[in-house]
Amino acid sequence: MRLYEVEEARALLPRLRPVLERLREAFAALRGARALEAAQRRAALTDGHPIAAPHDAAADGERAAHEATLRECLRRLEEWGVELKDPARGLVDFHHQRGGETVFLCYELGEADIAWWHTMAAGYAGRRPL
């Protein structure tokens, strides 16, 4: 587990933000594709019997590209020792030592800076200003 000082975590933000944006976009695309597939399966039922839908190779390619992007972004976060908490929001935590206790520095995509921390038990709801 990597421990970050506040300034170290802040210095990573210019490289972190684009990774979180790509991750969020890939996650949303995959979630949308899954929802569409589920709706198509429901719509394909006629008299309780499924109708075979044509195979969509282009959709398969797009899904594979989004999955590859997701894996690459997750690998990068792991490399940096940053914990992903919510891919849809771009919410991440950095391990940090505060008052002899390991806590999280908390960052959400769209925030200007790392300005919050919380205990490991409290989570996002327990965020406190630095």
N, CA, C and O of each residue as an XYZ file, in Angstrom:
520
protein
N       0.855     -1.182      0.000
C       0.000      0.000      0.000
C       0.898      1.242      0.000
O       1.785      1.392      0.840
N       0.647      2.097     -0.938
C       1.399      3.348     -1.015
C       0.704      4.414     -0.179
O      -0.514      4.577     -0.255
N       1.478      5.132      0.611
C       0.955      6.261      1.373
C       1.321      7.546      0.646
O       2.474      7.739      0.261
N       0.355      8.412      0.460
C       0.552      9.688     -0.216
C       0.567     10.825      0.782
O      -0.224     10.845      1.725
N       1.455     11.758      0.578
C       1.372     13.056      1.231
C       0.372     13.871      0.412
O       0.152     13.578     -0.763
N      -0.229     14.880      1.015
C      -1.233     15.686      0.307
C      -0.648     16.266     -0.983
O      -1.287     16.206     -2.033
N       0.546     16.819     -0.912
C       1.149     17.443     -2.102
C       1.462     16.422     -3.189
O       1.367     16.738     -4.375
N       1.834     15.203     -2.804
C       2.082     14.151     -3.797
C       0.796     13.786     -4.530
O       0.798     13.623     -5.751
N      -0.293     13.660     -3.795
C      -1.580     13.339     -4.408
C      -2.021     14.473     -5.334
O      -2.508     14.230     -6.439
N      -1.850     15.685     -4.882
C      -2.208     16.843     -5.714
C      -1.361     16.888     -6.985
O      -1.869     17.233     -8.052
N      -0.093     16.549     -6.883
C       0.796     16.569     -8.044
C       0.394     15.523     -9.081
O       0.709     15.672    -10.262
N      -0.292     14.476     -8.658
C      -0.740     13.428     -9.581
C      -2.014     13.822    -10.341
O      -2.323     13.223    -11.372
N      -2.748     14.809     -9.851
C      -4.041     15.164    -10.456
C      -3.988     15.440    -11.962
O      -4.882     14.979    -12.672
N      -3.002     16.160    -12.490
C      -2.996     16.394    -13.938
C      -2.919     15.106    -14.765
O      -3.430     15.062    -15.884
N      -2.290     14.070    -14.231
C      -2.247     12.784    -14.944
C      -3.450     11.911    -14.602
O      -3.878     11.089    -15.412
N      -3.994     12.092    -13.402
C      -5.118     11.282    -12.940
C      -6.429     11.660    -13.631
O      -7.201     10.782    -14.016
N      -6.681     12.943    -13.786
C      -7.968     13.384    -14.341
C      -8.288     12.753    -15.697
O      -9.393     12.238    -15.867
N      -7.360     12.769    -16.680
C      -7.698     12.150    -17.972
C      -7.970     10.651    -17.868
O      -8.796     10.115    -18.608
N      -7.285      9.983    -16.961
C      -7.529      8.548    -16.761
C      -8.932      8.341    -16.208
O      -9.654      7.454    -16.664
N      -9.322      9.150    -15.233
C     -10.672      9.031    -14.660
C     -11.748      9.372    -15.683
O     -12.810      8.750    -15.691
N     -11.490     10.348    -16.542
C     -12.464     10.699    -17.587
C     -12.646      9.545    -18.564
O     -13.773      9.198    -18.916
N     -11.535      8.949    -19.004
C     -11.614      7.809    -19.926
C     -12.314      6.629    -19.266
O     -13.132      5.954    -19.892
N     -11.988      6.384    -18.001
C     -12.598      5.288    -17.266
C     -14.111      5.503    -17.138
O     -14.900      4.582    -17.351
N     -14.492      6.711    -16.793
C     -15.924      7.028    -16.634
C     -16.673      6.845    -17.949
O     -17.772      6.291    -17.965
N     -16.081      7.312    -19.057
C     -16.726      7.165    -20.370
C     -16.861      5.699    -20.770
O     -17.915      5.279    -21.247
N     -15.794      4.918    -20.576
C     -15.837      3.495    -20.928
C     -16.860      2.760    -20.065
O     -17.616      1.925    -20.562
N     -16.878      3.073    -18.778
C     -17.826      2.445    -17.860
C     -19.263      2.758    -18.272
O     -20.111      1.866    -18.299
N     -19.537      4.018    -18.593
C     -20.887      4.418    -19.004
C     -21.288      3.730    -20.301
O     -22.428      3.289    -20.444
N     -20.366      3.637    -21.239
C     -20.664      2.986    -22.517
C     -20.980      1.506    -22.311
O     -21.923      0.981    -22.903
N     -20.199      0.844    -21.482
C     -20.448     -0.578    -21.219
C     -21.757     -0.785    -20.478
O     -22.503     -1.719    -20.776
N     -22.037      0.079    -19.518
C     -23.309     -0.019    -18.782
C     -24.480      0.208    -19.737
O     -25.489     -0.492    -19.661
N     -24.346      1.184    -20.634
C     -25.402      1.444    -21.615
C     -25.588      0.285    -22.581
O     -26.717     -0.057    -22.932
N     -24.489     -0.320    -23.013
C     -24.571     -1.460    -23.932
C     -25.266     -2.643    -23.263
O     -26.074     -3.328    -23.890
N     -24.957     -2.878    -22.006
C     -25.603     -3.979    -21.277
C     -27.096     -3.730    -21.116
O     -27.901     -4.651    -21.250
N     -27.463     -2.491    -20.830
C     -28.882     -2.155    -20.679
C     -29.618     -2.341    -22.007
O     -30.737     -2.852    -22.035
N     -28.981     -1.921    -23.109
C     -29.585     -2.093    -24.436
C     -29.754     -3.569    -24.765
O     -30.800     -3.971    -25.275
N     -28.745     -4.378    -24.484
C     -28.840     -5.820    -24.739
C     -29.974     -6.452    -23.949
O     -30.712     -7.291    -24.466
N     -30.108     -6.042    -22.691
C     -31.187     -6.585    -21.859
C     -32.552     -6.187    -22.412
O     -33.476     -7.000    -22.429
N     -32.685     -4.944    -22.863
C     -33.956     -4.485    -23.443
C     -34.256     -5.236    -24.736
O     -35.405     -5.590    -25.002
N     -33.225     -5.477    -25.533
C     -33.435     -6.212    -26.781
C     -33.864     -7.649    -26.506
O     -34.712     -8.192    -27.215
N     -33.283     -8.265    -25.481
C     -33.682     -9.633    -25.127
C     -35.142     -9.669    -24.680
O     -35.888    -10.579    -25.041
N     -35.544     -8.667    -23.886
C     -36.948     -8.621    -23.445
C     -37.886     -8.398    -24.631
O     -38.945     -9.018    -24.725
N     -37.481     -7.506    -25.532
C     -38.324     -7.183    -26.688
C     -38.389     -8.344    -27.679
O     -39.347     -8.448    -28.446
N     -37.387     -9.210    -27.671
C     -37.338    -10.306    -28.638
C     -38.258    -11.462    -28.259
O     -38.430    -12.398    -29.039
N     -38.845    -11.404    -27.077
C     -39.739    -12.493    -26.672
C     -41.096    -12.345    -27.363
O     -41.746    -11.305    -27.264
N     -41.505    -13.390    -28.054
C     -42.812    -13.425    -28.700
C     -43.481    -14.715    -28.271
O     -42.941    -15.797    -28.499
N     -44.623    -14.619    -27.667
C     -45.341    -15.785    -27.151
C     -44.450    -16.625    -26.231
O     -44.568    -17.849    -26.189
N     -43.552    -15.951    -25.490
C     -42.703    -16.666    -24.553
C     -41.505    -17.341    -25.189
O     -40.743    -18.011    -24.491
N     -41.312    -17.189    -26.488
C     -40.175    -17.819    -27.171
C     -39.258    -16.729    -27.723
O     -39.715    -15.808    -28.401
N     -37.976    -16.840    -27.432
C     -37.057    -15.811    -27.937
C     -36.882    -15.881    -29.442
O     -36.887    -16.957    -30.039
N     -36.731    -14.726    -30.034
C     -36.433    -14.618    -31.459
C     -34.937    -14.346    -31.559
O     -34.420    -13.457    -30.882
N     -34.258    -15.085    -32.378
C     -32.811    -14.892    -32.522
C     -32.539    -13.530    -33.141
O     -33.076    -13.195    -34.197
N     -31.710    -12.759    -32.480
C     -31.324    -11.444    -32.992
C     -30.062    -11.603    -33.837
O     -29.218    -12.450    -33.545
N     -29.935    -10.798    -34.870
C     -28.721    -10.883    -35.692
C     -27.494    -10.471    -34.874
O     -27.574     -9.607    -34.001
N     -26.375    -11.098    -35.170
C     -25.131    -10.777    -34.467
C     -24.624     -9.421    -34.941
O     -24.623     -9.138    -36.139
N     -24.198     -8.592    -34.008
C     -23.715     -7.246    -34.324
C     -22.213     -7.176    -34.046
O     -21.797     -6.903    -32.920
N     -21.406     -7.422    -35.073
C     -19.952     -7.438    -34.931
C     -19.414     -6.058    -34.555
O     -18.442     -5.960    -33.805
N     -20.027     -5.002    -35.061
C     -19.565     -3.644    -34.746
C     -19.751     -3.365    -33.255
O     -18.878     -2.783    -32.611
N     -20.886     -3.781    -32.719
C     -21.137     -3.583    -31.288
C     -20.142     -4.391    -30.461
O     -19.683     -3.931    -29.415
N     -19.808     -5.593    -30.927
C     -18.812     -6.410    -30.228
C     -17.466     -5.705    -30.200
O     -16.778     -5.714    -29.179
N     -17.087     -5.095    -31.313
C     -15.821     -4.373    -31.395
C     -15.784     -3.167    -30.474
O     -14.778     -2.902    -29.816
N     -16.892     -2.442    -30.435
C     -16.970     -1.278    -29.543
C     -16.878     -1.708    -28.083
O     -16.178     -1.091    -27.279
N     -17.601     -2.780    -27.757
C     -17.581     -3.278    -26.377
C     -16.163     -3.722    -26.003
O     -15.691     -3.433    -24.903
N     -15.496     -4.413    -26.903
C     -14.126     -4.862    -26.627
C     -13.188     -3.671    -26.429
O     -12.303     -3.713    -25.574
N     -13.377     -2.614    -27.213
C     -12.539     -1.413    -27.069
C     -12.793     -0.739    -25.724
O     -11.852     -0.303    -25.062
N     -14.052     -0.653    -25.318
C     -14.373     -0.048    -24.013
C     -13.815     -0.896    -22.865
O     -13.317     -0.358    -21.876
N     -13.900     -2.218    -23.000
C     -13.355     -3.095    -21.968
C     -11.838     -2.941    -21.875
O     -11.283     -2.943    -20.776
N     -11.171     -2.809    -23.009
C      -9.722     -2.612    -23.015
C      -9.355     -1.282    -22.351
O      -8.393     -1.209    -21.586
N     -10.123     -0.239    -22.646
C      -9.893      1.067    -22.018
C     -10.074      0.963    -20.512
O      -9.270      1.493    -19.745
N     -11.113      0.290    -20.098
C     -11.377      0.109    -18.673
C     -10.221     -0.625    -17.991
O      -9.758     -0.210    -16.929
N      -9.762     -1.707    -18.599
C      -8.636     -2.463    -18.021
C      -7.383     -1.606    -17.933
O      -6.684     -1.644    -16.920
N      -7.084     -0.834    -18.971
C      -5.897      0.022    -18.975
C      -5.986      1.086    -17.881
O      -5.005      1.337    -17.182
N      -7.132      1.701    -17.731
C      -7.312      2.724    -16.695
C      -7.188      2.124    -15.297
O      -6.561      2.719    -14.421
N      -7.776      0.962    -15.086
C      -7.681      0.294    -13.786
C      -6.241     -0.104    -13.487
O      -5.794     -0.009    -12.344
N      -5.514     -0.549    -14.507
C      -4.106     -0.898    -14.334
C      -3.300      0.323    -13.909
O      -2.443      0.240    -13.029
N      -3.587      1.460    -14.546
C      -2.862      2.691    -14.219
C      -3.145      3.111    -12.771
O      -2.222      3.481    -12.046
N      -4.408      3.058    -12.348
C      -4.744      3.410    -10.969
C      -4.040      2.481     -9.984
O      -3.518      2.927     -8.961
N      -4.029      1.201    -10.296
C      -3.351      0.236     -9.434
C      -1.850      0.531     -9.368
O      -1.238      0.455     -8.302
N      -1.279      0.864    -10.505
C       0.143      1.223    -10.581
C       0.465      2.400     -9.655
O       1.505      2.419     -8.997
N      -0.427      3.362     -9.616
C      -0.235      4.550     -8.795
C      -0.611      4.321     -7.333
O      -0.281      5.142     -6.477
N      -1.294      3.220     -7.036
C      -1.738      2.972     -5.669
C      -2.958      3.788     -5.296
O      -3.158      4.114     -4.126
N      -3.777      4.122     -6.288
C      -4.989      4.912     -6.080
C      -6.177      3.949     -6.106
O      -6.281      3.118     -7.008
N      -7.066      4.057     -5.127
C      -8.226      3.169     -5.047
C      -9.445      3.795     -5.726
O      -9.859      4.903     -5.386
N     -10.006      3.074     -6.681
C     -11.232      3.503     -7.343
C     -12.409      3.150     -6.456
O     -12.551      2.004     -6.029
N     -13.257      4.135     -6.178
C     -14.436      3.908     -5.346
C     -15.723      3.905     -6.161
O     -16.640      3.138     -5.869
N     -15.798      4.761     -7.187
C     -17.007      4.832     -8.011
C     -16.614      5.270     -9.425
O     -16.304      6.442     -9.641
N     -16.622      4.342    -10.390
C     -16.205      4.699    -11.750
C     -17.151      5.688    -12.425
O     -16.709      6.487    -13.250
N     -18.422      5.655    -12.100
C     -19.373      6.565    -12.733
C     -19.134      8.013    -12.306
O     -19.397      8.940    -13.072
N     -18.644      8.202    -11.107
C     -18.402      9.557    -10.585
C     -16.936      9.963    -10.681
O     -16.601     11.128    -10.464
N     -16.063      9.016    -11.003
C     -14.639      9.333    -10.991
C     -14.158      9.588     -9.577
O     -13.374     10.506     -9.337
N     -14.626      8.778     -8.644
C     -14.307      8.935     -7.223
C     -13.171      7.996     -6.852
O     -13.257      6.785     -7.054
N     -12.102      8.573     -6.303
C     -10.932      7.790     -5.908
C     -10.448      8.224     -4.527
O     -10.757      9.312     -4.042
N      -9.673      7.321     -3.915
C      -9.055      7.604     -2.621
C      -7.561      7.307     -2.698
O      -7.123      6.408     -3.414
N      -6.799      8.081     -1.945
C      -5.362      7.897     -1.778
C      -5.118      7.551     -0.312
O      -5.631      8.241      0.569
N      -4.355      6.508     -0.032
C      -3.980      6.208      1.346
C      -3.074      7.327      1.860
O      -2.185      7.808      1.157
N      -3.324      7.718      3.091
C      -2.604      8.853      3.676
C      -2.476      8.626      5.180
O      -3.362      8.039      5.801
N      -1.391      9.082      5.753
C      -1.172      8.977      7.199
C      -1.568     10.307      7.841
O      -1.045     11.359      7.472
N      -2.486     10.255      8.793
C      -2.951     11.472      9.470
C      -3.075     11.166     10.957
O      -3.877     10.328     11.369
N      -2.281     11.846     11.738
C      -2.340     11.647     13.189
C      -2.055     10.213     13.600
O      -2.658      9.709     14.547
N      -1.144      9.551     12.900
C      -0.790      8.176     13.244
C      -1.772      7.133     12.738
O      -1.607      5.947     13.024
N      -2.785      7.545     11.997
C      -3.812      6.629     11.484
C      -3.786      6.672      9.960
O      -3.583      7.732      9.367
N      -3.991      5.523      9.330
C      -4.117      5.495      7.879
C      -5.546      5.872      7.520
O      -6.501      5.232      7.961
N      -5.679      6.917      6.717
C      -6.979      7.434      6.278
C      -6.927      7.572      4.756
O      -5.938      7.202      4.124
N      -7.983      8.097      4.186
C      -8.038      8.334      2.750
C      -8.103      9.822      2.453
O      -8.870     10.557      3.074
N      -7.291     10.260      1.495
C      -7.506     11.552      0.848
C      -8.520     11.254     -0.245
O      -8.362     10.281     -0.982
N      -9.538     12.061     -0.359
C     -10.660     11.766     -1.239
C     -10.720     12.780     -2.382
O     -10.605     13.985     -2.161
N     -10.901     12.280     -3.605
C     -11.013     13.152     -4.772
C     -12.120     12.633     -5.677
O     -12.235     11.430     -5.914
N     -12.928     13.554     -6.177
C     -13.983     13.223     -7.137
C     -13.779     14.068     -8.382
O     -13.569     15.278     -8.300
N     -13.844     13.418     -9.530
C     -13.658     14.105    -10.800
C     -14.569     15.327    -10.861
O     -15.762     15.241    -10.567
N     -13.996     16.457    -11.244
C     -14.737     17.714    -11.285
C     -14.347     18.648    -10.152
O     -14.546     19.859    -10.247
N     -13.791     18.091     -9.081
C     -13.310     18.935     -7.996
C     -12.008     19.592     -8.441
O     -11.222     18.996     -9.177
N     -11.789     20.803     -7.996
C     -10.600     21.554     -8.411
C      -9.328     21.021     -7.773
O      -8.243     21.163     -8.338
N      -9.450     20.409     -6.598
C      -8.266     20.015     -5.851
C      -8.635     18.882     -4.894
O      -9.806     18.536     -4.740
N      -7.640     18.328     -4.272
C      -7.872     17.375     -3.189
C      -8.034     18.213     -1.924
O      -7.072     18.791     -1.420
N      -9.239     18.268     -1.432
C      -9.543     19.132     -0.296
C     -10.233     18.376      0.836
O     -10.632     18.982      1.831
N     -10.380     17.040      0.690
C     -11.144     16.264      1.651
C     -10.378     15.024      2.082
O      -9.513     14.527      1.360
N     -10.706     14.535      3.262
C     -10.194     13.264      3.743
C     -11.301     12.593      4.542
O     -12.262     13.238      4.962
N     -11.150     11.280      4.746
C     -12.091     10.547      5.603
C     -11.410      9.301      6.130
O     -10.446      8.806      5.546
N     -11.925      8.803      7.238
C     -11.390      7.560      7.789
C     -11.781      6.417      6.863
O     -12.683      6.550      6.036
N     -11.099      5.311      7.012
C     -11.411      4.146      6.176
C     -12.820      3.634      6.465
O     -13.494      3.131      5.565
N     -13.258      3.757      7.688
C     -14.583      3.263      8.063
C     -15.702      4.218      7.658
O     -16.807      3.774      7.345
N     -15.432      5.517      7.661
C     -16.494      6.502      7.432
C     -16.915      6.604      5.972
O     -18.087      6.849      5.687
N     -15.994      6.424      5.056
C     -16.329      6.540      3.645
C     -16.685      7.959      3.235
O     -16.485      8.909      3.992
N     -17.212      8.086      2.032
C     -17.509      9.390      1.424
C     -18.391     10.253      2.320
O     -18.184     11.461      2.425
N     -19.361      9.637      2.956
C     -20.293     10.386      3.806
C     -19.582     11.065      4.974
O     -20.082     12.045      5.525
N     -18.409     10.540      5.353
C     -17.678     11.088      6.475
C     -16.550     12.027      6.064
O     -15.628     12.276      6.842
N     -16.624     12.549      4.837
C     -15.549     13.449      4.370
C     -15.445     14.691      5.247
O     -16.440     15.266      5.689
N     -14.194     15.075      5.476
C     -13.912     16.279      6.259
C     -12.902     17.122      5.481
O     -12.055     16.577      4.773
N     -12.988     18.426      5.605
C     -12.011     19.278      4.898
C     -10.604     19.071      5.453
O     -10.421     18.825      6.645
N      -9.625     19.173      4.572
C      -8.216     19.064      4.997
C      -7.848     20.228      5.904
O      -6.710     20.315      6.365
